[in-house]
């Protein structure tokens, strides 16, 4: 990767699931000798700076007391910031959720590259998200008229050829799109030509994890976590814990908040509850992962070959769970159908299934050989060098 030192601009919306994979890319680019400036919300400053990038805050970030309004206004704040400073960079790297990225890079006269932290999307998959995604942003794609209404109110702020949000997400794609999973795991993968859609898997070696004290029983570890957004309530956690209480397993729960952790009261002797744990450290040792099915968590578990039981709440999680079940990589339980007895029975069936074990090991080998952010770095730098060569020849 030797060659010209690049000055790279990255931008993202303030969502951990869409940001975390990109921080590994920052580390790879910086390690290769390049400078990265990263536009993000203030809450992500520490994480961005720890990755080696220079943190650039949003211009005029929203400060509404209504969280939903802030979420909408973050697009405009990020857009204004890129537009103000972007022309001075060698390229723009953005995540799928920042849908104006391609049009904005064209306006600035710089090449761009898109990261995709969920599945690559076409119109049909967007409709699937709309129907199964629950009361989240994906609900906009539940019907054409709702998407059209929001598009008329929202899209005029951005310089887009497409006037429909769904079309912008699908059609406003640059020549190179990097998806943080494998083509084997992508629904409708034939819709995404290999020349433009690069399924790079995940890299976890570039992420430092904290130490964690495991128990001394030597029993298999059951790790239960529902991510940073899906804070299941006390009753739900009681069912999860009850499935494994007093069994010959060590149960480690990451519940998302100190308040919820305290509210669970006295616990069975084989269960420990934390507000947060170092996930990769847990997945390295886990015999089973009970999860909401967030794409980052699922890819990390696939990387380590950990069997999963998915209880999806919304967004892309139902589709992720369906793909896991279809490929025999895990099992799916609807949250409203959860009982302790069913979860325990499902866990035993999954762990005893030889076909599921074979599928997990095959996926683990592919994921660990896929290249992740090292592959993204290589392709971006090679493309920039090729652009320089073409420019010099003209």
One Martini backbone bead per residue (centre of mass of N, CA, C, O) as a GRO file, in nm:
protein
  394
    1UNK     BB    1   0.052   0.066   0.012
    2UNK     BB    2   0.232   0.236  -0.134
    3UNK     BB    3   0.247   0.601  -0.156
    4UNK     BB    4   0.039   0.836  -0.151
    5UNK     BB    5  -0.070   1.063   0.063
    6UNK     BB    6  -0.381   1.069   0.226
    7UNK     BB    7  -0.686   1.273   0.244
    8UNK     BB    8  -0.955   1.168   0.447
    9UNK     BB    9  -1.312   1.155   0.440
   10UNK     BB   10  -1.552   1.102   0.700
   11UNK     BB   11  -1.902   0.991   0.745
   12UNK     BB   12  -2.172   0.999   0.997
   13UNK     BB   13  -2.410   0.867   1.192
   14UNK     BB   14  -2.534   0.842   1.538
   15UNK     BB   15  -2.460   0.509   1.512
   16UNK     BB   16  -2.307   0.236   1.621
   17UNK     BB   17  -2.369   0.020   1.395
   18UNK     BB   18  -2.255   0.231   1.164
   19UNK     BB   19  -1.964   0.300   1.300
   20UNK     BB   20  -1.778   0.070   1.412
   21UNK     BB   21  -1.662  -0.056   1.145
   22UNK     BB   22  -1.518   0.219   1.051
   23UNK     BB   23  -1.292   0.234   1.273
   24UNK     BB   24  -1.118   0.010   1.151
   25UNK     BB   25  -1.056   0.165   0.891
   26UNK     BB   26  -0.903   0.392   1.019
   27UNK     BB   27  -0.673   0.219   1.134
   28UNK     BB   28  -0.575   0.116   0.858
   29UNK     BB   29  -0.515   0.391   0.723
   30UNK     BB   30  -0.319   0.498   0.937
   31UNK     BB   31  -0.117   0.256   0.925
   32UNK     BB   32  -0.066   0.337   0.605
   33UNK     BB   33  -0.019   0.676   0.628
   34UNK     BB   34  -0.295   0.822   0.671
   35UNK     BB   35  -0.542   1.074   0.670
   36UNK     BB   36  -0.823   1.124   0.904
   37UNK     BB   37  -1.144   1.264   0.881
   38UNK     BB   38  -1.430   1.278   1.119
   39UNK     BB   39  -1.773   1.301   1.088
   40UNK     BB   40  -1.952   1.372   1.397
   41UNK     BB   41  -2.090   1.335   1.680
   42UNK     BB   42  -2.000   1.416   1.998
   43UNK     BB   43  -2.049   1.126   2.128
   44UNK     BB   44  -1.797   1.011   1.924
   45UNK     BB   45  -1.520   1.135   1.984
   46UNK     BB   46  -1.357   0.922   2.144
   47UNK     BB   47  -1.376   0.693   1.931
   48UNK     BB   48  -1.249   0.844   1.695
   49UNK     BB   49  -0.977   0.923   1.829
   50UNK     BB   50  -0.892   0.625   1.902
   51UNK     BB   51  -0.862   0.544   1.586
   52UNK     BB   52  -0.689   0.818   1.456
   53UNK     BB   53  -0.874   1.045   1.409
   54UNK     BB   54  -1.008   1.347   1.321
   55UNK     BB   55  -1.237   1.533   1.479
   56UNK     BB   56  -1.560   1.638   1.332
   57UNK     BB   57  -1.803   1.838   1.389
   58UNK     BB   58  -2.098   1.940   1.351
   59UNK     BB   59  -2.275   2.169   1.199
   60UNK     BB   60  -2.513   2.269   1.376
   61UNK     BB   61  -2.629   2.094   1.592
   62UNK     BB   62  -2.878   1.944   1.736
   63UNK     BB   63  -3.109   2.055   2.038
   64UNK     BB   64  -3.346   1.886   2.089
   65UNK     BB   65  -3.599   1.736   2.303
   66UNK     BB   66  -3.644   1.560   2.041
   67UNK     BB   67  -3.503   1.283   1.927
   68UNK     BB   68  -3.630   1.252   1.641
   69UNK     BB   69  -3.546   1.534   1.543
   70UNK     BB   70  -3.244   1.496   1.569
   71UNK     BB   71  -3.216   1.264   1.370
   72UNK     BB   72  -3.306   1.425   1.122
   73UNK     BB   73  -3.100   1.673   1.157
   74UNK     BB   74  -2.829   1.518   1.121
   75UNK     BB   75  -2.819   1.511   0.816
   76UNK     BB   76  -2.786   1.818   0.773
   77UNK     BB   77  -2.530   1.856   0.944
   78UNK     BB   78  -2.348   1.662   0.786
   79UNK     BB   79  -2.386   1.786   0.508
   80UNK     BB   80  -2.276   2.070   0.566
   81UNK     BB   81  -1.990   1.980   0.646
   82UNK     BB   82  -1.903   1.844   0.386
   83UNK     BB   83  -1.959   2.086   0.197
   84UNK     BB   84  -1.749   2.281   0.332
   85UNK     BB   85  -1.471   2.066   0.334
   86UNK     BB   86  -1.452   1.834   0.100
   87UNK     BB   87  -1.265   1.956  -0.141
   88UNK     BB   88  -0.980   1.893   0.034
   89UNK     BB   89  -1.004   1.592  -0.058
   90UNK     BB   90  -0.951   1.270  -0.197
   91UNK     BB   91  -1.206   1.156  -0.028
   92UNK     BB   92  -1.521   0.984   0.036
   93UNK     BB   93  -1.651   0.823   0.332
   94UNK     BB   94  -1.956   0.633   0.364
   95UNK     BB   95  -2.263   0.547   0.487
   96UNK     BB   96  -2.563   0.439   0.386
   97UNK     BB   97  -2.733   0.645   0.565
   98UNK     BB   98  -2.569   0.860   0.390
   99UNK     BB   99  -2.732   0.914   0.100
  100UNK     BB  100  -2.578   1.190  -0.020
  101UNK     BB  101  -2.280   1.109  -0.085
  102UNK     BB  102  -2.254   1.090  -0.395
  103UNK     BB  103  -2.365   1.371  -0.476
  104UNK     BB  104  -2.167   1.534  -0.303
  105UNK     BB  105  -1.902   1.435  -0.431
  106UNK     BB  106  -1.967   1.539  -0.715
  107UNK     BB  107  -1.985   1.839  -0.634
  108UNK     BB  108  -1.678   1.833  -0.516
  109UNK     BB  109  -1.486   1.641  -0.701
  110UNK     BB  110  -1.488   1.350  -0.555
  111UNK     BB  111  -1.439   1.052  -0.455
  112UNK     BB  112  -1.633   0.753  -0.354
  113UNK     BB  113  -1.730   0.546  -0.062
  114UNK     BB  114  -1.928   0.264   0.051
  115UNK     BB  115  -2.071   0.164   0.350
  116UNK     BB  116  -2.212  -0.157   0.483
  117UNK     BB  117  -2.365  -0.272   0.794
  118UNK     BB  118  -2.559  -0.429   0.637
  119UNK     BB  119  -2.734  -0.505   0.396
  120UNK     BB  120  -2.778  -0.505   0.090
  121UNK     BB  121  -2.999  -0.297  -0.116
  122UNK     BB  122  -3.326  -0.324  -0.231
  123UNK     BB  123  -3.654  -0.278  -0.277
  124UNK     BB  124  -3.746  -0.545  -0.153
  125UNK     BB  125  -3.581  -0.530   0.113
  126UNK     BB  126  -3.710  -0.268   0.209
  127UNK     BB  127  -3.995  -0.388   0.236
  128UNK     BB  128  -3.920  -0.597   0.444
  129UNK     BB  129  -3.831  -0.398   0.658
  130UNK     BB  130  -4.106  -0.250   0.679
  131UNK     BB  131  -4.270  -0.509   0.783
  132UNK     BB  132  -4.042  -0.615   1.022
  133UNK     BB  133  -3.901  -0.348   1.178
  134UNK     BB  134  -4.099  -0.182   1.315
  135UNK     BB  135  -4.080   0.133   1.510
  136UNK     BB  136  -3.890   0.247   1.273
  137UNK     BB  137  -3.741   0.376   1.002
  138UNK     BB  138  -3.834   0.129   0.822
  139UNK     BB  139  -4.143   0.209   0.813
  140UNK     BB  140  -4.127   0.390   0.555
  141UNK     BB  141  -4.122   0.109   0.363
  142UNK     BB  142  -4.419  -0.010   0.389
  143UNK     BB  143  -4.505   0.234   0.196
  144UNK     BB  144  -4.515   0.438  -0.077
  145UNK     BB  145  -4.669   0.687   0.039
  146UNK     BB  146  -4.492   0.736   0.290
  147UNK     BB  147  -4.224   0.769   0.144
  148UNK     BB  148  -4.315   1.003  -0.036
  149UNK     BB  149  -4.387   1.204   0.187
  150UNK     BB  150  -4.108   1.219   0.326
  151UNK     BB  151  -3.949   1.294   0.072
  152UNK     BB  152  -4.085   1.575   0.023
  153UNK     BB  153  -3.987   1.691   0.307
  154UNK     BB  154  -3.663   1.598   0.300
  155UNK     BB  155  -3.497   1.595   0.012
  156UNK     BB  156  -3.466   1.903  -0.083
  157UNK     BB  157  -3.193   1.951   0.091
  158UNK     BB  158  -3.075   1.766  -0.138
  159UNK     BB  159  -2.850   1.673  -0.404
  160UNK     BB  160  -3.075   1.485  -0.588
  161UNK     BB  161  -3.195   1.285  -0.833
  162UNK     BB  162  -3.356   1.149  -0.634
  163UNK     BB  163  -3.708   1.177  -0.488
  164UNK     BB  164  -3.665   0.900  -0.329
  165UNK     BB  165  -3.552   0.737  -0.061
  166UNK     BB  166  -3.538   0.449  -0.167
  167UNK     BB  167  -3.389   0.522  -0.432
  168UNK     BB  168  -3.143   0.650  -0.296
  169UNK     BB  169  -3.041   0.395  -0.147
  170UNK     BB  170  -3.020   0.216  -0.414
  171UNK     BB  171  -2.912   0.416  -0.664
  172UNK     BB  172  -2.699   0.592  -0.487
  173UNK     BB  173  -2.434   0.434  -0.610
  174UNK     BB  174  -2.126   0.367  -0.614
  175UNK     BB  175  -1.875   0.176  -0.754
  176UNK     BB  176  -1.801   0.130  -0.434
  177UNK     BB  177  -1.908  -0.138  -0.213
  178UNK     BB  178  -1.897  -0.218   0.144
  179UNK     BB  179  -1.960  -0.528   0.301
  180UNK     BB  180  -1.993  -0.660   0.649
  181UNK     BB  181  -2.006  -0.939   0.485
  182UNK     BB  182  -2.115  -1.219   0.318
  183UNK     BB  183  -2.243  -1.342   0.032
  184UNK     BB  184  -2.367  -1.600   0.170
  185UNK     BB  185  -2.556  -1.389   0.365
  186UNK     BB  186  -2.697  -1.257   0.123
  187UNK     BB  187  -2.974  -1.147   0.011
  188UNK     BB  188  -3.008  -1.152  -0.314
  189UNK     BB  189  -2.705  -1.154  -0.437
  190UNK     BB  190  -2.753  -1.123  -0.756
  191UNK     BB  191  -2.822  -0.800  -0.730
  192UNK     BB  192  -2.491  -0.779  -0.663
  193UNK     BB  193  -2.233  -0.691  -0.825
  194UNK     BB  194  -1.894  -0.759  -0.795
  195UNK     BB  195  -1.781  -0.488  -0.917
  196UNK     BB  196  -1.950  -0.309  -0.673
  197UNK     BB  197  -1.980  -0.552  -0.454
  198UNK     BB  198  -1.800  -0.590  -0.145
  199UNK     BB  199  -1.751  -0.875   0.048
  200UNK     BB  200  -1.550  -0.844   0.358
  201UNK     BB  201  -1.653  -0.875   0.622
  202UNK     BB  202  -1.455  -0.915   0.922
  203UNK     BB  203  -1.257  -0.729   1.163
  204UNK     BB  204  -1.107  -0.789   1.501
  205UNK     BB  205  -0.793  -0.732   1.549
  206UNK     BB  206  -0.833  -0.396   1.564
  207UNK     BB  207  -0.970  -0.462   1.855
  208UNK     BB  208  -0.967  -0.366   2.169
  209UNK     BB  209  -0.999  -0.554   2.469
  210UNK     BB  210  -1.109  -0.620   2.765
  211UNK     BB  211  -1.091  -0.756   3.046
  212UNK     BB  212  -1.219  -1.077   3.186
  213UNK     BB  213  -1.392  -1.249   3.447
  214UNK     BB  214  -1.418  -1.569   3.478
  215UNK     BB  215  -1.520  -1.844   3.583
  216UNK     BB  216  -1.431  -2.169   3.758
  217UNK     BB  217  -1.616  -2.413   3.646
  218UNK     BB  218  -1.595  -2.474   3.316
  219UNK     BB  219  -1.843  -2.396   3.189
  220UNK     BB  220  -2.039  -2.310   2.963
  221UNK     BB  221  -2.099  -2.013   2.773
  222UNK     BB  222  -2.362  -1.774   2.814
  223UNK     BB  223  -2.446  -1.510   2.598
  224UNK     BB  224  -2.630  -1.200   2.675
  225UNK     BB  225  -2.750  -0.963   2.421
  226UNK     BB  226  -2.914  -0.625   2.308
  227UNK     BB  227  -2.740  -0.394   2.288
  228UNK     BB  228  -2.779  -0.032   2.263
  229UNK     BB  229  -3.112  -0.019   2.197
  230UNK     BB  230  -3.231  -0.309   2.306
  231UNK     BB  231  -3.401  -0.263   2.595
  232UNK     BB  232  -3.502  -0.487   2.774
  233UNK     BB  233  -3.703  -0.583   3.009
  234UNK     BB  234  -3.736  -0.736   3.307
  235UNK     BB  235  -3.922  -0.970   3.218
  236UNK     BB  236  -3.750  -1.064   2.983
  237UNK     BB  237  -3.492  -1.127   3.148
  238UNK     BB  238  -3.617  -1.340   3.330
  239UNK     BB  239  -3.660  -1.544   3.102
  240UNK     BB  240  -3.369  -1.572   3.011
  241UNK     BB  241  -3.252  -1.660   3.285
  242UNK     BB  242  -3.448  -1.902   3.343
  243UNK     BB  243  -3.338  -2.096   3.119
  244UNK     BB  244  -3.032  -2.117   3.288
  245UNK     BB  245  -3.099  -2.176   3.567
  246UNK     BB  246  -2.905  -2.408   3.732
  247UNK     BB  247  -2.720  -2.480   3.516
  248UNK     BB  248  -2.434  -2.611   3.329
  249UNK     BB  249  -2.372  -2.285   3.321
  250UNK     BB  250  -2.237  -1.970   3.217
  251UNK     BB  251  -2.394  -1.658   3.275
  252UNK     BB  252  -2.378  -1.362   3.059
  253UNK     BB  253  -2.505  -1.028   3.106
  254UNK     BB  254  -2.601  -0.756   2.881
  255UNK     BB  255  -2.832  -0.480   2.965
  256UNK     BB  256  -2.730  -0.148   2.928
  257UNK     BB  257  -2.785  -0.094   3.254
  258UNK     BB  258  -2.764  -0.032   3.586
  259UNK     BB  259  -3.062  -0.025   3.662
  260UNK     BB  260  -3.139  -0.301   3.544
  261UNK     BB  261  -2.934  -0.470   3.694
  262UNK     BB  262  -3.052  -0.404   3.981
  263UNK     BB  263  -3.358  -0.498   3.926
  264UNK     BB  264  -3.299  -0.821   3.919
  265UNK     BB  265  -3.159  -0.900   4.166
  266UNK     BB  266  -3.157  -1.202   4.254
  267UNK     BB  267  -2.941  -1.460   4.149
  268UNK     BB  268  -2.829  -1.713   4.017
  269UNK     BB  269  -2.518  -1.863   4.061
  270UNK     BB  270  -2.476  -1.882   3.721
  271UNK     BB  271  -2.536  -1.561   3.721
  272UNK     BB  272  -2.436  -1.261   3.540
  273UNK     BB  273  -2.462  -0.897   3.563
  274UNK     BB  274  -2.429  -0.630   3.317
  275UNK     BB  275  -2.418  -0.336   3.145
  276UNK     BB  276  -2.120  -0.415   3.034
  277UNK     BB  277  -1.916  -0.580   2.783
  278UNK     BB  278  -1.657  -0.746   2.619
  279UNK     BB  279  -1.758  -0.900   2.345
  280UNK     BB  280  -1.516  -1.045   2.213
  281UNK     BB  281  -1.430  -1.193   2.468
  282UNK     BB  282  -1.690  -1.358   2.488
  283UNK     BB  283  -1.698  -1.488   2.198
  284UNK     BB  284  -1.434  -1.652   2.226
  285UNK     BB  285  -1.593  -1.843   2.468
  286UNK     BB  286  -1.862  -1.904   2.358
  287UNK     BB  287  -2.137  -2.146   2.318
  288UNK     BB  288  -2.360  -1.905   2.336
  289UNK     BB  289  -2.586  -1.668   2.162
  290UNK     BB  290  -2.806  -1.420   2.284
  291UNK     BB  291  -2.995  -1.216   2.048
  292UNK     BB  292  -3.131  -0.957   1.840
  293UNK     BB  293  -2.960  -0.933   1.551
  294UNK     BB  294  -2.738  -0.757   1.506
  295UNK     BB  295  -2.506  -0.727   1.264
  296UNK     BB  296  -2.246  -0.698   1.428
  297UNK     BB  297  -2.291  -0.931   1.627
  298UNK     BB  298  -2.329  -1.154   1.416
  299UNK     BB  299  -2.054  -1.127   1.273
  300UNK     BB  300  -1.886  -1.186   1.524
  301UNK     BB  301  -2.001  -1.471   1.571
  302UNK     BB  302  -1.922  -1.586   1.296
  303UNK     BB  303  -1.615  -1.545   1.330
  304UNK     BB  304  -1.629  -1.755   1.598
  305UNK     BB  305  -1.860  -1.980   1.573
  306UNK     BB  306  -2.130  -1.893   1.717
  307UNK     BB  307  -2.412  -1.984   1.837
  308UNK     BB  308  -2.758  -1.869   1.767
  309UNK     BB  309  -3.019  -1.677   1.930
  310UNK     BB  310  -3.293  -1.500   1.790
  311UNK     BB  311  -3.458  -1.184   1.913
  312UNK     BB  312  -3.637  -0.977   1.729
  313UNK     BB  313  -3.747  -0.627   1.712
  314UNK     BB  314  -3.602  -0.486   1.446
  315UNK     BB  315  -3.526  -0.371   1.160
  316UNK     BB  316  -3.290  -0.613   1.044
  317UNK     BB  317  -3.332  -0.860   1.242
  318UNK     BB  318  -3.539  -1.054   1.110
  319UNK     BB  319  -3.363  -1.110   0.857
  320UNK     BB  320  -3.116  -1.213   1.002
  321UNK     BB  321  -3.259  -1.451   1.142
  322UNK     BB  322  -3.355  -1.591   0.881
  323UNK     BB  323  -3.071  -1.640   0.763
  324UNK     BB  324  -2.962  -1.812   0.991
  325UNK     BB  325  -3.173  -2.036   0.970
  326UNK     BB  326  -3.136  -2.108   0.668
  327UNK     BB  327  -2.806  -2.165   0.726
  328UNK     BB  328  -2.774  -2.306   1.014
  329UNK     BB  329  -2.660  -2.067   1.236
  330UNK     BB  330  -2.951  -2.064   1.377
  331UNK     BB  331  -3.216  -1.934   1.580
  332UNK     BB  332  -3.573  -1.843   1.598
  333UNK     BB  333  -3.745  -1.601   1.818
  334UNK     BB  334  -4.015  -1.453   1.911
  335UNK     BB  335  -4.050  -1.241   2.168
  336UNK     BB  336  -4.365  -1.306   2.224
  337UNK     BB  337  -4.272  -1.637   2.247
  338UNK     BB  338  -4.122  -1.627   2.504
  339UNK     BB  339  -3.972  -1.887   2.700
  340UNK     BB  340  -3.777  -2.060   2.902
  341UNK     BB  341  -3.837  -2.340   2.786
  342UNK     BB  342  -3.787  -2.273   2.487
  343UNK     BB  343  -3.497  -2.172   2.507
  344UNK     BB  344  -3.373  -2.431   2.622
  345UNK     BB  345  -3.463  -2.619   2.393
  346UNK     BB  346  -3.325  -2.467   2.162
  347UNK     BB  347  -3.037  -2.485   2.266
  348UNK     BB  348  -3.011  -2.794   2.264
  349UNK     BB  349  -3.074  -2.837   1.963
  350UNK     BB  350  -2.846  -2.664   1.845
  351UNK     BB  351  -2.596  -2.804   1.995
  352UNK     BB  352  -2.686  -3.103   1.863
  353UNK     BB  353  -2.644  -3.001   1.565
  354UNK     BB  354  -2.440  -3.104   1.310
  355UNK     BB  355  -2.518  -2.909   1.077
  356UNK     BB  356  -2.474  -2.648   1.234
  357UNK     BB  357  -2.176  -2.690   1.294
  358UNK     BB  358  -2.079  -2.706   1.001
  359UNK     BB  359  -2.180  -2.422   0.914
  360UNK     BB  360  -2.019  -2.254   1.119
  361UNK     BB  361  -1.731  -2.342   1.037
  362UNK     BB  362  -1.746  -2.246   0.745
  363UNK     BB  363  -1.807  -1.947   0.810
  364UNK     BB  364  -1.561  -1.892   0.984
  365UNK     BB  365  -1.346  -1.937   0.767
  366UNK     BB  366  -1.447  -1.719   0.571
  367UNK     BB  367  -1.444  -1.475   0.761
  368UNK     BB  368  -1.130  -1.496   0.841
  369UNK     BB  369  -1.054  -1.470   0.511
  370UNK     BB  370  -1.184  -1.185   0.400
  371UNK     BB  371  -1.030  -0.898   0.539
  372UNK     BB  372  -1.202  -0.656   0.566
  373UNK     BB  373  -1.050  -0.355   0.623
  374UNK     BB  374  -0.805  -0.436   0.458
  375UNK     BB  375  -0.964  -0.464   0.192
  376UNK     BB  376  -1.075  -0.179   0.178
  377UNK     BB  377  -0.805  -0.034   0.176
  378UNK     BB  378  -0.688  -0.160  -0.077
  379UNK     BB  379  -0.911  -0.074  -0.280
  380UNK     BB  380  -0.903   0.230  -0.238
  381UNK     BB  381  -0.603   0.282  -0.300
  382UNK     BB  382  -0.606   0.156  -0.584
  383UNK     BB  383  -0.821   0.345  -0.703
  384UNK     BB  384  -0.669   0.612  -0.656
  385UNK     BB  385  -0.420   0.534  -0.824
  386UNK     BB  386  -0.574   0.487  -1.090
  387UNK     BB  387  -0.680   0.776  -1.112
  388UNK     BB  388  -0.404   0.911  -1.127
  389UNK     BB  389  -0.307   0.765  -1.383
  390UNK     BB  390  -0.532   0.866  -1.570
  391UNK     BB  391  -0.475   1.170  -1.527
  392UNK     BB  392  -0.174   1.162  -1.634
  393UNK     BB  393  -0.258   1.047  -1.929
  394UNK     BB  394  -0.447   1.304  -2.024
   0.00000   0.00000   0.00000
